[in-house]
């Protein structure tokens, strides 16, 4: 047969031979000099598939037992099923068991949900959103407090470094002032600051938060467990925050982050046309919902973090993963720590005993120098690295000397007394050089310093003049008195030697 070169003619010939003449793929390929794969592709015929090989699984004998377990407990996980199959003789692993469970686990029916409708001023939904370790150099997770009015979709957002009760109610206070009122009921997810436990039968709320809600004038409702549809009004702003505000955002600290978030919330998020309602949340809030909110009560409520703890032997209290100093005399006392976003205050009974700037870092030791005043006199060995007032003139040499001396078992107090005496007798500069010379020989001790001063250098003590602490008295200078004038006032006869006493002469004359 003449070789066909044109691709279209070859395709037409293959179709004619296969569909009209009924020839097979092998015969057409041999006749036209083509590959069988090409002929098969043109005719649309796939190669015959081999019959599937049925593999015997180790799980086949236990199929009925697995199905029985899943009928009773559909949510049972593979490791729990594995534990129940072992006593029946199953020797396989958990991987093939997981694959089998995926195929035979009963599928739950998809639940139908009703659209929730809210009247103006009736409800507000509140939730947290986690944004991870986002602040440069700050080892704390950043959280977003988000609250949305259910009718207008007008929402509030604020970033914090803590989800503790004090931080939470302070965010609530700022949120309520932003909305300029409260709704009838506030709906919360099952956060521990609001809900202590939640079962199908009952919900146990945090008593402290219930008191806060009573003071502010709103009712509290908790969503059911794993029912995200019940708080969709706040979930949508959280998703909007993650996708529209957060990507590519740069900030230097928490304040900068909140400034940017506030501007974005007020200038864009609350002024956009809402994708569900088709209306602008800020306008709906201003004209329809704001007047329906209940005015805020003027009753005060303390929103501080309150924590009872003990003072350790280093006169520190531990609060929120940092340590804060208190006066050293309060060691082992029980105190109350109160903190807001800016300050940490320690109380002993009703008395304020310590006040610090709050640290939002982790593992920091915050100390006020005044809190250890007087402790060095009680603990002389603590003077290592520090100098008493009388020896301040020894400078760096003295500080290094006492660091070395504190490592010995000798009395630091006695050493201070002896070196202070040497300073008074020989002067600060001389004692400093002698101390440095002693340390160069590998020794410490006042006796070595005194040996260098008295014997090696041959110095004579020259104590400084007495200072009375009064300028006029200290400037008085008196000359050395001339005692010879007293000799001129006495008769010469009285100055001659009177000889031995009379009783001695009589005794000498009576001797033979």
C-alpha positions as CSV (number, residue, x, y, z in Angstrom):
1,X,0.0,0.0,0.0
2,X,1.2,3.5,-0.8
3,X,2.6,5.3,2.2
4,X,0.4,8.1,3.3
5,X,2.5,11.2,4.4
6,X,-0.2,13.8,5.2
7,X,-1.3,13.5,8.9
8,X,-4.9,14.3,8.1
9,X,-5.1,11.6,5.4
10,X,-3.4,9.1,7.7
11,X,-6.0,9.9,10.4
12,X,-8.9,9.5,7.9
13,X,-7.5,6.2,6.6
14,X,-7.1,4.8,10.2
15,X,-10.7,5.8,10.9
16,X,-11.9,4.2,7.6
17,X,-10.1,0.9,8.2
18,X,-11.1,0.7,11.9
19,X,-14.7,1.9,11.7
20,X,-15.8,0.9,8.2
21,X,-13.6,-2.1,7.4
22,X,-13.6,-3.3,11.0
23,X,-9.9,-4.1,11.1
24,X,-8.1,-4.4,14.4
25,X,-5.5,-2.1,15.8
26,X,-2.6,-4.5,15.1
27,X,-3.6,-5.0,11.5
28,X,-4.0,-1.2,10.8
29,X,-0.7,-0.4,12.4
30,X,1.1,-3.1,10.2
31,X,-0.7,-1.9,7.1
32,X,0.0,1.8,7.5
33,X,3.4,1.5,9.2
34,X,2.2,3.2,12.4
35,X,2.6,2.5,16.1
36,X,-0.2,0.6,17.7
37,X,-0.4,3.3,20.4
38,X,-1.0,6.0,17.8
39,X,-3.7,3.9,16.1
40,X,-5.4,3.2,19.4
41,X,-5.4,6.9,20.2
42,X,-7.0,7.9,16.9
43,X,-9.7,5.3,17.3
44,X,-10.3,6.3,20.9
45,X,-9.6,2.8,22.2
46,X,-7.8,2.4,25.5
47,X,-5.7,-0.7,26.1
48,X,-7.5,-3.4,28.1
49,X,-7.0,-3.0,31.8
50,X,-5.8,-5.9,33.8
51,X,-8.2,-7.4,36.2
52,X,-7.8,-5.9,39.7
53,X,-5.9,-8.1,42.1
54,X,-7.9,-8.7,45.2
55,X,-5.6,-8.4,48.2
56,X,-6.3,-10.0,51.4
57,X,-6.0,-7.5,54.4
58,X,-5.2,-8.4,58.0
59,X,-8.4,-6.4,58.9
60,X,-10.8,-8.5,56.9
61,X,-11.5,-10.9,59.7
62,X,-12.3,-8.0,62.0
63,X,-14.5,-6.0,59.7
64,X,-17.7,-6.8,61.6
65,X,-16.1,-5.9,64.9
66,X,-15.0,-2.5,63.5
67,X,-18.5,-1.8,62.1
68,X,-20.1,-2.7,65.5
69,X,-17.7,-0.3,67.3
70,X,-18.5,2.5,64.9
71,X,-22.2,2.0,65.2
72,X,-22.0,2.5,69.0
73,X,-19.5,5.3,68.9
74,X,-19.1,6.9,65.4
75,X,-16.5,9.4,66.6
76,X,-14.1,6.7,68.0
77,X,-10.6,7.3,66.7
78,X,-8.2,4.7,65.2
79,X,-6.0,4.3,68.3
80,X,-9.0,3.5,70.4
81,X,-10.3,1.0,67.9
82,X,-6.8,-0.6,67.7
83,X,-6.9,-1.2,71.5
84,X,-10.2,-3.1,71.2
85,X,-8.9,-5.2,68.3
86,X,-5.7,-6.4,70.0
87,X,-7.5,-8.8,72.4
88,X,-9.3,-10.3,69.3
89,X,-6.0,-11.2,67.7
90,X,-5.3,-8.3,65.3
91,X,-1.6,-8.0,64.7
92,X,-1.5,-5.2,62.1
93,X,-0.7,-1.5,62.6
94,X,-2.8,1.6,62.9
95,X,-2.1,2.9,59.4
96,X,-4.2,0.4,57.5
97,X,-6.8,0.7,60.3
98,X,-7.1,4.4,59.6
99,X,-7.6,3.7,55.9
100,X,-10.3,1.2,56.6
101,X,-12.1,3.6,59.0
102,X,-12.2,6.3,56.3
103,X,-14.2,4.0,54.1
104,X,-16.6,2.5,56.6
105,X,-17.1,5.3,59.2
106,X,-20.8,6.5,59.0
107,X,-21.0,9.9,57.6
108,X,-23.0,12.4,59.7
109,X,-26.0,14.0,58.0
110,X,-25.4,17.6,57.0
111,X,-27.2,19.9,59.5
112,X,-29.5,22.6,58.3
113,X,-29.3,26.0,59.9
114,X,-31.8,28.8,60.3
115,X,-30.9,32.4,59.6
116,X,-30.6,34.3,62.8
117,X,-32.4,37.6,62.9
118,X,-31.7,40.3,65.5
119,X,-33.5,43.5,66.4
120,X,-31.6,46.8,66.8
121,X,-29.8,47.0,70.1
122,X,-30.8,43.4,71.0
123,X,-27.4,41.6,71.0
124,X,-23.7,41.9,70.6
125,X,-21.3,39.0,69.9
126,X,-17.7,38.9,71.4
127,X,-14.8,36.6,70.7
128,X,-10.9,36.4,70.7
129,X,-8.7,35.9,67.6
130,X,-5.1,34.6,67.9
131,X,-2.4,36.2,65.7
132,X,0.7,34.4,67.1
133,X,4.0,35.9,68.1
134,X,3.7,39.0,65.9
135,X,5.5,41.8,67.8
136,X,9.2,42.1,67.1
137,X,11.2,41.1,70.2
138,X,8.2,40.3,72.3
139,X,7.8,36.7,73.4
140,X,4.0,36.9,73.9
141,X,1.2,36.0,71.6
142,X,-0.9,38.8,70.1
143,X,-4.7,38.5,70.5
144,X,-7.5,40.5,68.9
145,X,-10.5,41.4,71.0
146,X,-13.4,41.6,68.5
147,X,-17.0,42.6,69.3
148,X,-19.8,43.2,66.7
149,X,-23.4,44.5,67.0
150,X,-25.6,41.8,65.6
151,X,-28.0,44.1,63.8
152,X,-25.9,46.8,62.2
153,X,-22.7,44.7,61.9
154,X,-20.8,47.7,63.4
155,X,-17.7,46.2,65.1
156,X,-14.9,47.0,67.5
157,X,-11.3,45.6,67.5
158,X,-8.4,45.9,69.8
159,X,-5.1,44.0,70.0
160,X,-3.7,42.9,73.4
161,X,-1.0,40.7,74.8
162,X,-3.2,38.9,77.3
163,X,-6.6,37.2,77.5
164,X,-6.6,37.2,81.3
165,X,-9.8,38.4,83.1
166,X,-8.4,41.8,83.8
167,X,-7.4,42.5,80.2
168,X,-10.7,41.1,79.0
169,X,-12.9,43.3,81.1
170,X,-10.8,46.4,80.3
171,X,-11.3,45.6,76.6
172,X,-15.0,45.2,77.3
173,X,-15.1,48.6,79.0
174,X,-13.4,50.3,76.1
175,X,-15.7,48.5,73.7
176,X,-18.9,49.6,75.5
177,X,-17.7,53.2,75.5
178,X,-16.9,52.9,71.8
179,X,-20.5,51.8,71.1
180,X,-21.8,54.4,73.6
181,X,-24.2,51.9,75.2
182,X,-25.0,48.2,75.9
183,X,-27.2,45.7,74.2
184,X,-29.8,43.5,75.9
185,X,-27.6,40.5,75.8
186,X,-24.0,39.8,74.9
187,X,-23.1,36.4,73.3
188,X,-19.8,34.8,74.0
189,X,-17.8,31.8,72.9
190,X,-16.8,29.4,75.7
191,X,-13.8,31.5,76.9
192,X,-12.7,30.7,80.5
193,X,-13.1,34.3,81.6
194,X,-16.8,34.0,80.9
195,X,-17.7,30.3,81.0
196,X,-16.2,27.9,83.6
197,X,-18.0,24.8,82.2
198,X,-20.6,24.1,79.5
199,X,-22.6,20.9,79.1
200,X,-25.8,20.0,77.4
201,X,-27.6,20.3,80.7
202,X,-26.2,23.4,82.2
203,X,-23.7,26.3,81.8
204,X,-21.6,27.5,84.8
205,X,-20.5,31.1,84.3
206,X,-17.6,32.9,85.9
207,X,-19.1,34.7,89.0
208,X,-16.7,37.7,88.5
209,X,-17.9,38.3,85.0
210,X,-21.5,37.9,86.0
211,X,-21.0,40.7,88.5
212,X,-19.3,42.8,85.8
213,X,-22.3,42.2,83.5
214,X,-24.8,43.1,86.3
215,X,-22.9,46.4,86.9
216,X,-22.8,47.3,83.2
217,X,-26.4,46.2,82.6
218,X,-26.4,43.4,80.1
219,X,-27.3,39.7,80.1
220,X,-24.8,37.0,79.3
221,X,-25.3,34.1,76.9
222,X,-22.8,31.4,75.9
223,X,-22.7,29.6,72.5
224,X,-23.1,25.9,72.5
225,X,-19.9,23.9,72.2
226,X,-18.6,23.6,68.6
227,X,-21.4,25.7,67.2
228,X,-19.6,28.4,65.3
229,X,-22.8,29.3,63.4
230,X,-24.2,30.7,66.7
231,X,-21.6,33.5,66.6
232,X,-21.4,34.2,62.9
233,X,-21.8,38.0,63.4
234,X,-18.4,38.1,65.1
235,X,-16.7,35.4,63.1
236,X,-17.1,37.3,59.8
237,X,-15.3,40.4,61.1
238,X,-12.5,38.2,62.4
239,X,-12.1,36.7,59.0
240,X,-12.3,40.1,57.4
241,X,-9.6,41.3,59.8
242,X,-7.3,38.4,58.9
243,X,-7.7,38.8,55.1
244,X,-7.9,42.5,54.7
245,X,-6.1,44.2,57.5
246,X,-3.4,41.8,58.6
247,X,-1.5,40.7,55.4
248,X,1.6,42.7,54.8
249,X,1.1,44.9,57.9
250,X,4.2,46.3,59.6
251,X,4.3,47.8,63.1
252,X,7.0,48.4,65.7
253,X,5.0,47.8,68.9
254,X,1.5,47.1,70.3
255,X,0.6,50.8,70.4
256,X,1.5,51.2,66.7
257,X,-0.5,48.1,65.9
258,X,-3.6,49.4,67.7
259,X,-3.2,52.9,66.1
260,X,-3.2,51.3,62.6
261,X,-6.1,48.9,63.5
262,X,-8.2,51.8,64.8
263,X,-7.7,53.9,61.7
264,X,-8.5,50.9,59.5
265,X,-11.6,50.1,61.5
266,X,-13.0,53.6,61.5
267,X,-12.0,54.7,58.0
268,X,-12.6,51.6,56.0
269,X,-14.0,48.5,57.7
270,X,-17.1,50.1,59.3
271,X,-17.7,52.4,56.3
272,X,-17.6,49.7,53.5
273,X,-20.8,48.3,52.0
274,X,-21.3,45.1,53.9
275,X,-21.1,42.0,51.7
276,X,-24.2,40.4,53.3
277,X,-26.5,43.2,54.2
278,X,-25.6,45.5,51.3
279,X,-25.6,48.5,53.7
280,X,-22.9,50.5,55.4
281,X,-22.5,49.4,59.1
282,X,-21.6,52.9,60.3
283,X,-24.7,54.4,58.8
284,X,-27.0,51.6,60.1
285,X,-25.5,52.0,63.5
286,X,-25.8,55.8,63.5
287,X,-29.4,56.0,62.3
288,X,-31.0,52.7,63.5
289,X,-29.2,51.0,66.3
290,X,-27.4,53.6,68.4
291,X,-30.6,55.0,69.9
292,X,-31.8,51.5,70.8
293,X,-28.7,50.8,73.0
294,X,-29.1,51.1,76.8
295,X,-27.0,53.9,78.3
296,X,-23.9,52.9,80.3
297,X,-24.3,52.7,84.0
298,X,-22.1,55.0,86.1
299,X,-21.5,52.3,88.7
300,X,-17.7,51.8,89.1
301,X,-16.1,48.4,88.6
302,X,-12.5,47.6,89.3
303,X,-11.0,46.0,86.2
304,X,-7.5,45.3,87.7
305,X,-5.9,41.9,87.5
306,X,-5.8,40.8,91.1
307,X,-3.5,38.0,92.3
308,X,-2.6,36.9,95.8
309,X,0.9,35.5,96.3
310,X,3.9,35.3,98.7
311,X,7.1,37.3,98.7
312,X,10.1,35.0,98.2
313,X,13.5,35.2,100.0
314,X,14.9,37.4,97.2
315,X,12.1,39.9,98.1
316,X,10.3,39.3,94.8
317,X,6.7,38.6,93.8
318,X,6.0,36.7,90.6
319,X,3.2,38.1,88.4
320,X,2.4,37.3,84.8
321,X,5.7,35.5,84.1
322,X,7.9,38.4,85.4
323,X,9.4,39.2,88.9
324,X,8.9,42.5,90.7
325,X,10.7,43.7,93.8
326,X,9.2,44.7,97.1
327,X,11.0,46.1,100.2
328,X,13.3,43.4,101.5
329,X,11.8,43.4,105.0
330,X,8.6,41.9,103.4
331,X,10.3,38.5,102.6
332,X,7.9,35.6,103.3
333,X,4.9,37.9,103.7
334,X,1.6,37.3,101.9
335,X,0.7,40.2,99.6
336,X,-1.9,41.2,96.9
337,X,-0.8,42.2,93.4
338,X,-3.1,44.5,91.4
339,X,-2.2,45.4,87.8
340,X,-3.7,47.2,84.9
341,X,-2.2,47.7,81.4
342,X,0.4,50.2,82.6
343,X,1.3,49.5,86.3
344,X,1.8,46.7,88.8
345,X,1.0,47.6,92.5
346,X,1.7,45.4,95.5
347,X,-0.3,45.7,98.6
348,X,0.3,44.5,102.2
349,X,-3.1,44.7,103.6
350,X,-4.5,48.1,102.6
351,X,-1.0,49.6,102.3
352,X,0.7,50.2,98.9
353,X,4.2,48.9,99.4
354,X,5.6,48.7,95.8
355,X,4.7,50.2,92.4
356,X,6.3,49.3,89.1
357,X,5.7,49.9,85.4
358,X,4.2,46.7,84.0
359,X,6.5,44.6,81.8
360,X,4.9,42.8,78.8
361,X,8.1,40.8,78.3
362,X,8.7,37.4,79.8
363,X,11.2,36.3,82.5
364,X,12.2,39.9,83.4
365,X,13.4,40.9,86.9
366,X,12.2,44.4,87.7
367,X,13.9,45.9,90.9
368,X,13.7,49.3,92.5
369,X,17.1,50.2,94.2
370,X,15.2,51.6,97.2
371,X,13.8,48.1,98.0
372,X,17.2,46.8,99.1
373,X,18.4,49.8,101.1
374,X,19.6,48.6,104.5
375,X,19.9,45.0,103.4
376,X,23.7,45.3,102.9
377,X,24.2,46.2,106.5
378,X,22.2,43.1,107.5
379,X,24.1,40.9,105.0
380,X,27.7,42.0,104.9
381,X,28.7,39.3,102.5
382,X,26.3,40.8,100.0
383,X,28.8,43.6,99.7
384,X,30.7,41.6,97.0
385,X,30.8,44.0,94.1
386,X,29.6,46.9,96.3
387,X,31.6,49.1,98.7
388,X,30.5,50.6,102.1
389,X,30.4,54.4,102.3
390,X,33.8,54.6,104.2
391,X,35.6,52.6,101.4
392,X,34.0,54.1,98.3
393,X,37.3,55.8,97.6
394,X,38.9,52.5,96.8
395,X,37.0,52.4,93.5
396,X,37.3,49.5,91.1
397,X,40.2,48.0,93.0
398,X,38.1,47.9,96.2
399,X,35.1,46.3,94.4
400,X,37.3,43.6,92.8
401,X,39.0,43.0,96.2
402,X,35.6,42.4,98.0
403,X,34.4,40.1,95.2
404,X,37.4,37.9,95.8
405,X,37.2,38.2,99.6
406,X,33.5,37.3,99.7
407,X,34.4,33.9,98.2
408,X,36.4,33.1,101.3
409,X,35.0,32.0,104.7
410,X,36.4,34.9,106.6
411,X,34.3,37.7,108.2
412,X,33.5,40.4,105.6
413,X,32.4,42.7,108.4
414,X,35.7,42.5,110.2
415,X,37.5,43.1,107.0
416,X,35.5,46.3,106.4
417,X,36.4,47.5,109.9
418,X,40.2,46.9,109.4
419,X,40.4,48.4,106.0
420,X,38.4,51.4,107.1
421,X,41.0,51.9,109.9
422,X,43.9,51.7,107.4
423,X,42.2,54.3,105.2
424,X,41.9,56.6,108.2
425,X,45.5,56.1,109.1
426,X,47.2,56.1,105.7
427,X,44.7,57.7,103.3
428,X,42.6,56.3,100.4
429,X,45.1,56.5,97.6
430,X,47.8,54.8,99.6
431,X,45.6,51.9,100.7
432,X,44.2,51.5,97.2
433,X,47.7,51.1,95.7
434,X,48.7,48.7,98.6
435,X,45.5,46.7,98.0
436,X,46.3,46.4,94.3
437,X,49.9,45.3,95.1
438,X,48.6,42.6,97.5
439,X,46.1,41.2,94.9
440,X,49.0,41.0,92.4
441,X,50.7,38.6,94.7
442,X,47.6,36.4,94.8
443,X,46.5,37.3,98.3
444,X,43.6,39.1,100.0
445,X,43.4,40.2,103.6
446,X,43.8,43.4,105.6
447,X,46.9,42.0,107.3
448,X,48.7,41.8,103.9
449,X,47.7,45.4,103.1
450,X,49.0,46.6,106.5
451,X,52.3,44.7,106.0
452,X,52.8,46.5,102.7
453,X,52.1,49.9,104.2
454,X,54.1,49.6,107.5
455,X,57.0,47.4,106.6
456,X,57.6,47.3,102.8
457,X,56.9,51.0,102.4
458,X,57.8,52.1,105.9
459,X,54.9,54.5,106.2
460,X,54.0,56.1,109.5
461,X,50.3,56.5,110.3
462,X,49.1,60.1,109.8
463,X,45.5,60.3,110.7
464,X,43.6,63.1,109.1
465,X,42.4,66.0,111.3
466,X,39.1,65.6,113.1
467,X,36.2,66.9,111.2
468,X,33.2,68.2,113.1
469,X,31.0,68.7,110.1
470,X,30.7,72.5,110.6
471,X,32.6,74.7,108.2
472,X,33.4,77.5,110.7
473,X,34.6,75.0,113.4
474,X,36.6,72.9,110.9
475,X,38.5,76.1,109.7
476,X,39.8,76.9,113.2
477,X,43.5,76.3,113.4
478,X,45.4,76.3,116.8
479,X,49.1,76.5,117.2
480,X,51.0,74.0,119.3
481,X,51.2,75.5,122.9
482,X,54.7,76.5,124.3
483,X,54.8,74.8,127.7
484,X,58.0,76.5,128.7
485,X,56.1,79.5,129.9
486,X,54.9,77.5,132.9
487,X,58.6,76.9,134.1
488,X,59.1,80.7,134.4
489,X,56.1,81.0,136.7
490,X,57.6,78.5,139.3
491,X,60.2,79.6,142.0
492,X,63.7,78.1,141.3
493,X,63.9,76.7,144.8
494,X,60.9,74.7,144.1
495,X,62.5,73.3,141.0
496,X,65.6,72.0,142.8
497,X,65.8,68.3,143.8
498,X,64.4,68.1,147.4
499,X,66.4,65.0,148.2
500,X,65.1,61.8,149.7
501,X,62.0,61.8,151.9
502,X,62.5,62.3,155.7
503,X,61.3,58.9,156.6
504,X,63.9,57.5,154.3
505,X,66.7,59.6,156.0
506,X,65.7,58.5,159.5
507,X,65.7,54.9,158.4
508,X,69.2,55.3,156.9
509,X,70.5,57.0,160.1
510,X,69.3,54.3,162.5
511,X,71.2,51.6,160.7
512,X,74.4,50.5,162.5
